Amino acid sequence: MTLFTTLLVLIAERLFKLGEHWQLDHRLEVLFRRIKRFSFVATLAMTVVAMAVVFLIQRALDGLLFNVPLLVFWILLGLLCIGAGRVRLHYHAYLKAASLNDSHARDAMACELTMIHGVPSGCDEREFLRELQNALLWINFRFYLAPLFWFVVGGPWGPVLLMGYSFLRAWQSWLARYQTPHHRLQSGIDAILHIVDWLPVRLVGVVYALLGHGEKALPAWFASLGDRHTSQYQVLTQLAQYSLAREPHVDRVETPKAAVSMAKKTSFVVVVIMALLTIYGTLV
Protein backbone atom coordinates (compact mmCIF):
# COMPACT_ATOMS: atom_id res chain seq x y z
CA MET A 1 0.00 0.00 0.00
CA THR A 2 2.96 2.31 0.60
CA LEU A 3 4.10 2.24 -3.03
CA PHE A 4 0.56 2.68 -4.37
CA THR A 5 -0.07 5.63 -2.06
CA THR A 6 3.27 7.23 -2.94
CA LEU A 7 2.59 7.11 -6.67
CA LEU A 8 -0.94 8.48 -6.25
CA VAL A 9 0.26 11.32 -4.06
CA LEU A 10 3.06 12.30 -6.45
CA ILE A 11 0.72 12.28 -9.45
CA ALA A 12 -1.96 14.29 -7.66
CA GLU A 13 0.61 16.73 -6.28
CA ARG A 14 2.07 17.36 -9.72
CA LEU A 15 -1.32 17.83 -11.40
CA PHE A 16 -3.42 19.65 -8.81
CA LYS A 17 -1.39 20.97 -5.87
CA LEU A 18 -0.88 24.66 -6.47
CA GLY A 19 -0.74 27.24 -3.73
CA GLU A 20 -0.98 26.52 -0.04
CA HIS A 21 -4.48 25.05 0.34
CA TRP A 22 -3.23 21.45 0.51
CA GLN A 23 -0.05 22.14 2.49
CA LEU A 24 0.52 21.17 6.12
CA ASP A 25 2.81 24.14 6.68
CA HIS A 26 -0.05 26.53 6.00
CA ARG A 27 -2.58 24.57 8.07
CA LEU A 28 -0.33 24.56 11.13
CA GLU A 29 0.21 28.32 11.16
CA VAL A 30 -2.96 28.76 13.22
CA LEU A 31 -1.41 26.60 15.94
CA PHE A 32 2.05 28.15 15.70
CA ARG A 33 0.73 31.70 16.12
CA ARG A 34 -0.52 30.80 19.61
CA ILE A 35 2.92 29.72 20.83
CA LYS A 36 4.66 32.36 22.92
CA ARG A 37 7.52 30.37 24.47
CA PHE A 38 10.17 28.56 22.49
CA SER A 39 12.29 25.67 23.76
CA PHE A 40 13.80 22.37 22.67
CA VAL A 41 11.42 20.45 24.95
CA ALA A 42 8.36 22.25 23.54
CA THR A 43 9.44 21.44 19.99
CA LEU A 44 9.81 17.75 20.83
CA ALA A 45 6.52 17.69 22.73
CA MET A 46 4.56 19.25 19.86
CA THR A 47 6.10 16.82 17.39
CA VAL A 48 5.27 13.81 19.55
CA VAL A 49 1.66 15.00 19.93
CA ALA A 50 1.32 15.43 16.15
CA MET A 51 2.71 11.93 15.57
CA ALA A 52 0.45 10.49 18.28
CA VAL A 53 -2.65 11.96 16.62
CA VAL A 54 -1.75 10.26 13.32
CA PHE A 55 -0.97 7.03 15.17
CA LEU A 56 -4.36 7.01 16.91
CA ILE A 57 -6.25 7.79 13.69
CA GLN A 58 -4.40 5.00 11.92
CA ARG A 59 -5.16 2.53 14.70
CA ALA A 60 -8.84 3.51 14.58
CA LEU A 61 -9.06 2.98 10.81
CA ASP A 62 -6.96 -0.19 10.66
CA GLY A 63 -9.03 -3.11 9.33
CA LEU A 64 -12.14 -0.99 8.83
CA LEU A 65 -14.06 -1.60 5.54
CA PHE A 66 -11.19 -3.53 3.94
CA ASN A 67 -8.80 -0.69 4.85
CA VAL A 68 -10.33 1.67 2.28
CA PRO A 69 -10.71 4.53 4.84
CA LEU A 70 -7.10 3.91 5.89
CA LEU A 71 -5.92 4.22 2.28
CA VAL A 72 -7.85 7.47 1.86
CA PHE A 73 -6.27 8.78 5.07
CA TRP A 74 -2.78 7.89 3.82
CA ILE A 75 -3.40 9.70 0.53
CA LEU A 76 -4.80 12.84 2.19
CA LEU A 77 -1.91 12.96 4.66
CA GLY A 78 0.57 12.46 1.84
CA LEU A 79 -0.92 15.38 -0.09
CA LEU A 80 -0.62 17.59 3.00
CA CYS A 81 2.97 16.61 3.77
CA ILE A 82 4.59 16.03 0.36
CA GLY A 83 4.96 18.83 -2.15
CA ALA A 84 5.82 22.52 -2.19
CA GLY A 85 2.76 24.21 -3.63
CA ARG A 86 3.40 27.74 -2.33
CA VAL A 87 7.15 27.55 -2.91
CA ARG A 88 6.54 26.41 -6.49
CA LEU A 89 4.51 29.58 -7.06
CA HIS A 90 7.40 31.64 -5.69
CA TYR A 91 9.77 29.89 -8.09
CA HIS A 92 7.60 30.63 -11.12
CA ALA A 93 7.17 34.23 -9.94
CA TYR A 94 10.97 34.55 -9.71
CA LEU A 95 11.42 33.25 -13.28
CA LYS A 96 8.80 35.68 -14.57
CA ALA A 97 10.38 38.63 -12.76
CA ALA A 98 13.88 37.67 -13.93
CA SER A 99 12.77 37.32 -17.55
CA LEU A 100 11.10 40.76 -17.36
CA ASN A 101 14.17 42.22 -15.61
CA ASP A 102 12.04 43.31 -12.65
CA SER A 103 14.77 43.48 -10.02
CA HIS A 104 12.45 44.32 -7.11
CA ALA A 105 10.09 41.38 -7.67
CA ARG A 106 13.01 39.08 -8.49
CA ASP A 107 14.82 39.89 -5.25
CA ALA A 108 11.61 39.50 -3.24
CA MET A 109 10.99 36.02 -4.64
CA ALA A 110 14.66 35.10 -4.20
CA CYS A 111 14.37 36.02 -0.51
CA GLU A 112 11.35 33.72 -0.21
CA LEU A 113 13.21 30.83 -1.84
CA THR A 114 16.36 31.29 0.28
CA MET A 115 14.45 31.97 3.52
CA ILE A 116 15.75 29.00 5.56
CA HIS A 117 19.49 29.46 5.12
CA GLY A 118 19.68 32.93 3.60
CA VAL A 119 22.34 34.38 1.32
CA PRO A 120 25.77 35.55 2.59
CA SER A 121 26.05 39.32 2.61
CA GLY A 122 28.35 40.92 0.09
CA CYS A 123 28.28 38.07 -2.42
CA ASP A 124 28.51 38.83 -6.12
CA GLU A 125 25.99 37.84 -8.81
CA ARG A 126 27.61 34.47 -9.52
CA GLU A 127 27.70 33.52 -5.83
CA PHE A 128 24.10 34.68 -5.40
CA LEU A 129 22.92 32.45 -8.25
CA ARG A 130 24.81 29.52 -6.78
CA GLU A 131 23.09 30.06 -3.43
CA LEU A 132 19.75 30.27 -5.21
CA GLN A 133 20.50 26.92 -6.85
CA ASN A 134 21.37 25.45 -3.47
CA ALA A 135 18.14 26.76 -1.95
CA LEU A 136 16.08 25.15 -4.72
CA LEU A 137 17.90 21.84 -4.30
CA TRP A 138 17.24 21.97 -0.56
CA ILE A 139 13.56 22.78 -1.10
CA ASN A 140 13.26 19.71 -3.31
CA PHE A 141 14.86 17.61 -0.58
CA ARG A 142 12.77 19.03 2.25
CA PHE A 143 9.39 18.90 0.53
CA TYR A 144 9.76 15.75 -1.58
CA LEU A 145 12.70 13.43 -0.98
CA ALA A 146 12.99 13.51 2.82
CA PRO A 147 9.22 13.07 3.43
CA LEU A 148 9.16 10.21 0.92
CA PHE A 149 12.11 8.60 2.66
CA TRP A 150 10.43 8.58 6.08
CA PHE A 151 7.10 7.50 4.59
CA VAL A 152 8.65 4.49 2.85
CA VAL A 153 11.07 3.55 5.66
CA GLY A 154 8.24 3.55 8.19
CA GLY A 155 6.37 0.80 6.37
CA PRO A 156 2.92 0.35 7.97
CA TRP A 157 3.66 3.27 10.29
CA GLY A 158 5.16 5.48 7.61
CA PRO A 159 2.42 8.13 8.01
CA VAL A 160 3.48 8.62 11.64
CA LEU A 161 7.10 9.32 10.64
CA LEU A 162 5.89 11.43 7.71
CA MET A 163 3.86 13.61 10.04
CA GLY A 164 6.77 13.95 12.47
CA TYR A 165 9.16 15.13 9.77
CA SER A 166 6.63 17.41 8.10
CA PHE A 167 5.71 19.00 11.43
CA LEU A 168 9.37 19.79 12.13
CA ARG A 169 9.79 21.24 8.64
CA ALA A 170 6.70 23.41 9.04
CA TRP A 171 7.84 24.63 12.47
CA GLN A 172 11.26 25.61 11.13
CA SER A 173 9.75 27.43 8.15
CA TRP A 174 7.34 29.36 10.37
CA LEU A 175 10.11 30.37 12.76
CA ALA A 176 12.31 31.53 9.88
CA ARG A 177 9.50 33.60 8.40
CA TYR A 178 7.87 35.14 11.46
CA GLN A 179 10.24 34.92 14.43
CA THR A 180 13.73 36.10 15.31
CA PRO A 181 16.91 34.01 14.94
CA HIS A 182 17.07 33.91 18.75
CA HIS A 183 13.63 32.29 19.01
CA ARG A 184 14.61 29.81 16.33
CA LEU A 185 17.75 28.94 18.27
CA GLN A 186 15.76 28.53 21.50
CA SER A 187 13.37 26.11 19.81
CA GLY A 188 16.22 23.73 18.97
CA ILE A 189 14.60 22.98 15.61
CA ASP A 190 17.82 23.22 13.62
CA ALA A 191 19.62 20.79 15.94
CA ILE A 192 16.75 18.29 15.74
CA LEU A 193 16.54 18.43 11.96
CA HIS A 194 20.32 18.14 11.70
CA ILE A 195 19.99 14.68 13.27
CA VAL A 196 16.79 13.69 11.47
CA ASP A 197 18.18 14.70 8.06
CA TRP A 198 21.52 12.90 8.43
CA LEU A 199 20.52 9.57 6.86
CA PRO A 200 18.24 10.81 4.04
CA VAL A 201 20.83 13.43 3.05
CA ARG A 202 23.49 10.71 2.65
CA LEU A 203 21.16 8.52 0.62
CA VAL A 204 20.09 11.35 -1.68
CA GLY A 205 23.66 12.65 -1.77
CA VAL A 206 24.99 9.43 -3.26
CA VAL A 207 22.51 9.82 -6.13
CA TYR A 208 23.82 13.33 -6.80
CA ALA A 209 27.37 11.99 -6.57
CA LEU A 210 26.69 9.29 -9.16
CA LEU A 211 24.91 11.73 -11.48
CA GLY A 212 27.79 14.20 -11.25
CA HIS A 213 31.56 14.02 -11.45
CA GLY A 214 32.14 10.74 -9.63
CA GLU A 215 35.88 11.24 -9.28
CA LYS A 216 35.22 14.33 -7.15
CA ALA A 217 31.78 13.67 -5.72
CA LEU A 218 32.24 10.13 -4.43
CA PRO A 219 35.27 10.97 -2.21
CA ALA A 220 33.26 13.90 -0.84
CA TRP A 221 30.33 11.59 -0.15
CA PHE A 222 32.50 9.03 1.66
CA ALA A 223 34.01 11.85 3.74
CA SER A 224 30.50 13.00 4.70
CA LEU A 225 29.74 9.61 6.29
CA GLY A 226 31.96 10.45 9.24
CA ASP A 227 31.08 14.14 9.35
CA ARG A 228 28.74 14.97 12.24
CA HIS A 229 29.29 18.74 12.34
CA THR A 230 28.84 20.12 8.80
CA SER A 231 25.24 21.15 8.20
CA GLN A 232 23.18 18.75 6.12
CA TYR A 233 22.38 21.65 3.80
CA GLN A 234 26.05 22.08 2.97
CA VAL A 235 26.62 18.34 2.55
CA LEU A 236 23.74 17.91 0.12
CA THR A 237 24.29 21.05 -1.92
CA GLN A 238 28.02 20.44 -2.24
CA LEU A 239 27.37 17.01 -3.73
CA ALA A 240 24.66 18.40 -5.99
CA GLN A 241 26.96 21.14 -7.26
CA TYR A 242 29.30 18.47 -8.64
CA SER A 243 26.44 17.42 -10.89
CA LEU A 244 25.59 21.01 -11.84
CA ALA A 245 29.24 21.71 -12.66
CA ARG A 246 28.76 19.93 -15.97
CA GLU A 247 26.44 22.70 -17.13
CA PRO A 248 27.52 25.92 -15.41
CA HIS A 249 25.10 28.82 -15.78
CA VAL A 250 25.44 32.48 -14.91
CA ASP A 251 22.07 33.54 -16.25
CA ARG A 252 19.35 34.65 -13.82
CA VAL A 253 16.77 32.43 -15.51
CA GLU A 254 18.80 29.43 -16.70
CA THR A 255 20.73 28.98 -13.45
CA PRO A 256 17.71 28.16 -11.24
CA LYS A 257 16.20 26.13 -14.08
CA ALA A 258 19.32 23.95 -14.17
CA ALA A 259 19.01 23.26 -10.42
CA VAL A 260 15.32 22.37 -10.70
CA SER A 261 16.02 20.10 -13.67
CA MET A 262 18.73 18.27 -11.72
CA ALA A 263 16.46 18.01 -8.66
CA LYS A 264 13.68 16.47 -10.79
CA LYS A 265 16.10 13.96 -12.28
CA THR A 266 17.35 13.00 -8.82
CA SER A 267 13.79 12.71 -7.50
CA PHE A 268 12.89 10.37 -10.36
CA VAL A 269 15.90 8.15 -9.64
CA VAL A 270 15.11 8.06 -5.91
CA VAL A 271 11.44 7.19 -6.51
CA VAL A 272 12.43 4.39 -8.91
CA ILE A 273 14.89 2.98 -6.36
CA MET A 274 12.27 3.14 -3.61
CA ALA A 275 9.73 1.42 -5.85
CA LEU A 276 12.14 -1.39 -6.76
CA LEU A 277 13.12 -1.93 -3.11
CA THR A 278 9.48 -1.94 -2.05
CA ILE A 279 8.54 -4.48 -4.72
CA TYR A 280 11.56 -6.63 -3.84
CA GLY A 281 10.67 -6.52 -0.14
CA THR A 282 7.09 -7.52 -0.91
CA LEU A 283 8.13 -10.46 -3.07
CA VAL A 284 10.75 -11.70 -0.62
ZIJOCOR-V426538 format. One record per residue. N is the residue number from 1. RES is the residue in one small letter. SS is DSSP state (H for helix, E for strand, C for the rest). PHI is phi in radians with two decimals (* if undefined). D_FIRST is the distance of its C-alpha to the first C-alpha in Angstrom with 2 decimals. Layout:
((N;RES;SS;PHI;D_FIRST) (N;RES;SS;PHI;D_FIRST))
//
This chain:
((1;m;C;*;0.00) (2;t;H;-1.10;3.80) (3;l;H;-1.10;5.57) (4;f;H;-1.05;5.16) (5;t;H;-1.12;5.99) (6;t;H;-1.04;8.46) (7;l;H;-1.13;10.09) (8;l;H;-1.10;10.58) (9;v;H;-1.13;12.03) (10;l;H;-1.13;14.22) (11;i;H;-1.15;15.51) (12;a;H;-1.13;16.33) (13;e;H;-1.10;17.88) (14;r;H;-1.19;20.00) (15;l;H;-1.52;21.21) (16;f;H;-2.14;21.80) (17;k;C;-1.51;21.82) (18;l;C;-2.11;25.51) (19;g;C;1.36;27.51) (20;e;C;-1.93;26.53) (21;h;C;-1.05;25.45) (22;w;C;-1.81;21.70) (23;q;C;-2.37;22.28) (24;l;H;-1.05;22.04) (25;d;H;-0.97;25.21) (26;h;H;-1.23;27.20) (27;r;H;-1.15;25.99) (28;l;C;-1.47;26.97) (29;e;H;-1.08;30.44) (30;v;H;-1.06;31.79) (31;l;H;-1.22;31.05) (32;f;H;-1.11;32.30) (33;r;C;-1.13;35.57) (34;r;C;-1.48;36.51) (35;i;C;-1.48;36.41) (36;k;C;-1.95;39.93) (37;r;C;-2.04;39.72) (38;f;C;-2.14;37.75) (39;s;C;-2.74;37.07) (40;f;H;-1.08;34.72) (41;v;H;-1.13;34.22) (42;a;H;-1.12;33.46) (43;t;H;-1.08;30.79) (44;l;H;-1.10;29.07) (45;a;H;-1.12;29.53) (46;m;H;-1.08;28.03) (47;t;H;-1.13;24.95) (48;v;H;-1.10;24.51) (49;v;H;-1.11;24.99) (50;a;H;-1.07;22.37) (51;m;H;-1.18;19.80) (52;a;H;-1.14;21.08) (53;v;H;-1.08;20.65) (54;v;H;-1.11;16.91) (55;f;H;-1.04;16.75) (56;l;H;-1.17;18.82) (57;i;H;-1.11;16.94) (58;q;H;-1.14;13.66) (59;r;H;-1.10;15.78) (60;a;H;-1.20;17.41) (61;l;H;-1.59;14.41) (62;d;C;-1.09;12.73) (63;g;C;1.44;13.35) (64;l;H;-1.49;15.05) (65;l;H;0.89;15.20) (66;f;H;1.03;12.38) (67;n;H;1.17;10.07) (68;v;H;-1.13;10.71) (69;p;H;-1.04;12.60) (70;l;H;-1.14;10.02) (71;l;H;-1.09;7.62) (72;v;H;-1.08;10.99) (73;f;H;-1.09;11.92) (74;w;H;-1.02;9.19) (75;i;H;-1.13;10.29) (76;l;H;-1.09;13.88) (77;l;H;-1.14;13.90) (78;g;H;-1.07;12.61) (79;l;H;-1.14;15.40) (80;l;H;-1.24;17.86) (81;c;H;-1.71;17.29) (82;i;C;-1.91;16.68) (83;g;C;2.04;19.59) (84;a;C;-2.15;23.37) (85;g;H;-0.99;24.64) (86;r;H;-1.18;28.04) (87;v;H;-1.15;28.61) (88;r;H;-1.10;27.97) (89;l;H;-1.12;30.75) (90;h;H;-1.10;32.99) (91;y;H;-1.10;32.47) (92;h;H;-1.16;33.46) (93;a;H;-1.16;36.36) (94;y;H;-1.10;37.52) (95;l;H;-1.06;37.58) (96;k;H;-1.13;39.53) (97;a;H;-1.16;41.99) (98;a;H;-1.16;42.50) (99;s;H;-1.18;43.17) (100;l;C;-1.58;45.67) (101;n;C;1.05;47.19) (102;d;C;-1.59;46.70) (103;s;H;-1.13;47.00) (104;h;H;-1.16;46.59) (105;a;H;-1.16;43.27) (106;r;H;-1.10;42.05) (107;d;H;-1.16;42.88) (108;a;H;-1.13;41.30) (109;m;H;-1.24;37.95) (110;a;H;-1.11;38.27) (111;c;H;-1.12;38.78) (112;e;H;-1.11;35.58) (113;l;H;-1.24;33.60) (114;t;C;-1.79;35.31) (115;m;C;-1.07;35.26) (116;i;C;-1.19;33.47) (117;h;C;-1.90;35.69) (118;g;C;1.26;38.53) (119;v;C;-2.16;41.02) (120;p;C;-0.99;43.98) (121;s;C;-1.23;47.24) (122;g;C;1.40;49.78) (123;c;C;-1.40;47.48) (124;d;C;-1.45;48.56) (125;e;H;-1.08;46.75) (126;r;H;-1.13;45.18) (127;e;H;-1.15;43.87) (128;f;H;-1.09;42.58) (129;l;H;-1.15;40.58) (130;r;H;-1.15;39.16) (131;e;H;-1.15;38.06) (132;l;H;-1.16;36.52) (133;q;H;-1.01;34.53) (134;n;H;-1.05;33.41) (135;a;H;-1.10;32.38) (136;l;H;-1.18;30.22) (137;l;H;-1.11;28.57) (138;w;H;-1.20;27.93) (139;i;H;-1.05;26.54) (140;n;H;-1.07;23.98) (141;f;H;-1.16;23.05) (142;r;H;-1.20;23.03) (143;f;H;-1.74;21.11) (144;y;H;-2.19;18.60) (145;l;H;-1.23;18.51) (146;a;H;-1.14;18.95) (147;p;H;-1.05;16.36) (148;l;H;-1.10;13.75) (149;f;H;-1.03;15.09) (150;w;H;-1.21;14.81) (151;f;H;-1.17;11.30) (152;v;H;-1.32;10.15) (153;v;H;-1.09;12.93) (154;g;C;-1.21;12.14) (155;g;H;1.05;9.04) (156;p;H;-1.06;8.49) (157;w;H;-1.87;11.40) (158;g;H;-1.00;10.70) (159;p;H;-1.02;11.66) (160;v;H;-1.15;14.90) (161;l;H;-1.17;15.82) (162;l;H;-1.06;14.99) (163;m;H;-1.11;17.35) (164;g;H;-1.03;19.89) (165;y;H;-1.17;20.21) (166;s;H;-1.14;20.32) (167;f;H;-1.12;22.90) (168;l;H;-1.09;25.03) (169;r;H;-1.07;24.93) (170;a;H;-1.13;25.98) (171;w;H;-1.13;28.70) (172;q;H;-1.12;30.11) (173;s;H;-1.10;30.23) (174;w;H;-1.14;32.00) (175;l;H;-1.10;34.46) (176;a;H;-1.16;35.26) (177;r;H;-1.46;35.91) (178;y;H;-2.01;37.79) (179;q;C;-2.03;39.15) (180;t;C;-1.47;41.55) (181;p;H;-1.00;40.82) (182;h;H;-1.16;42.34) (183;h;H;-1.10;39.87) (184;r;H;-1.13;37.00) (185;l;H;-1.17;38.56) (186;q;H;-1.06;39.05) (187;s;H;-1.19;35.39) (188;g;C;1.27;34.44) (189;i;H;-1.12;31.39) (190;d;H;-1.15;32.28) (191;a;H;-1.17;32.72) (192;i;H;-1.15;29.37) (193;l;H;-1.21;27.50) (194;h;H;-1.05;29.64) (195;i;H;-1.33;28.13) (196;v;H;-1.13;24.51) (197;d;H;-1.45;24.73) (198;w;H;-0.99;26.47) (199;l;H;-1.20;23.66) (200;p;H;-1.08;21.59) (201;v;H;-1.11;24.97) (202;r;H;-1.17;25.95) (203;l;H;-1.21;22.82) (204;v;H;-1.23;23.13) (205;g;H;-1.07;26.89) (206;v;H;-1.20;26.91) (207;v;H;-1.17;25.31) (208;y;H;-1.05;28.13) (209;a;H;-1.10;30.59) (210;l;H;-1.30;29.71) (211;l;H;-1.36;29.83) (212;g;C;-1.75;33.17) (213;h;C;-1.36;36.38) (214;g;H;-1.04;35.23) (215;e;H;-1.16;38.73) (216;k;H;-1.81;38.70) (217;a;H;-1.29;35.06) (218;l;H;-1.11;34.08) (219;p;H;-1.02;37.00) (220;a;H;-1.14;36.06) (221;w;H;-1.18;32.47) (222;f;H;-1.09;33.77) (223;a;H;-1.14;36.21) (224;s;H;-1.24;33.48) (225;l;C;-1.13;31.88) (226;g;C;-1.81;34.87) (227;d;C;-1.66;35.40) (228;r;C;-1.81;34.64) (229;h;C;-1.89;36.90) (230;t;C;-1.10;36.25) (231;s;C;-1.10;33.94) (232;q;H;-1.10;30.43) (233;y;H;-1.05;31.37) (234;q;H;-1.18;34.28) (235;v;H;-1.07;32.43) (236;l;H;-1.17;29.74) (237;t;H;-1.22;32.20) (238;q;H;-1.12;34.76) (239;l;H;-1.14;32.43) (240;a;H;-1.18;31.35) (241;q;H;-1.16;35.02) (242;y;H;-1.12;35.70) (243;s;H;-1.23;33.48) (244;l;H;-1.24;35.16) (245;a;H;-1.12;38.56) (246;r;H;-1.20;38.46) (247;e;H;-2.28;38.83) (248;p;C;-1.17;40.83) (249;h;C;-2.27;41.35) (250;v;C;-2.20;43.87) (251;d;C;-1.63;43.31) (252;r;C;-1.18;42.03) (253;v;C;-1.71;39.66) (254;e;H;-1.23;38.71) (255;t;H;-1.10;38.08) (256;p;H;-1.14;35.11) (257;k;H;-1.08;33.81) (258;a;H;-1.11;33.88) (259;a;H;-1.15;31.80) (260;v;H;-1.16;29.15) (261;s;H;-1.08;29.11) (262;m;H;-1.14;28.67) (263;a;H;-1.12;25.89) (264;k;H;-1.13;23.97) (265;k;H;-1.10;24.60) (266;t;H;-1.14;23.41) (267;s;H;-1.06;20.20) (268;f;H;-1.08;19.52) (269;v;H;-1.09;20.30) (270;v;H;-1.10;18.12) (271;v;H;-1.12;15.00) (272;v;H;-1.10;15.91) (273;i;H;-1.09;16.47) (274;m;H;-1.06;13.17) (275;a;H;-1.13;11.44) (276;l;H;-1.12;13.96) (277;l;H;-1.15;13.62) (278;t;H;-1.14;9.89) (279;i;H;-1.13;10.74) (280;y;H;-1.07;13.87) (281;g;H;-1.12;12.50) (282;t;H;-1.20;10.38) (283;l;H;-1.23;13.60) (284;v;C;-1.38;15.91))
//
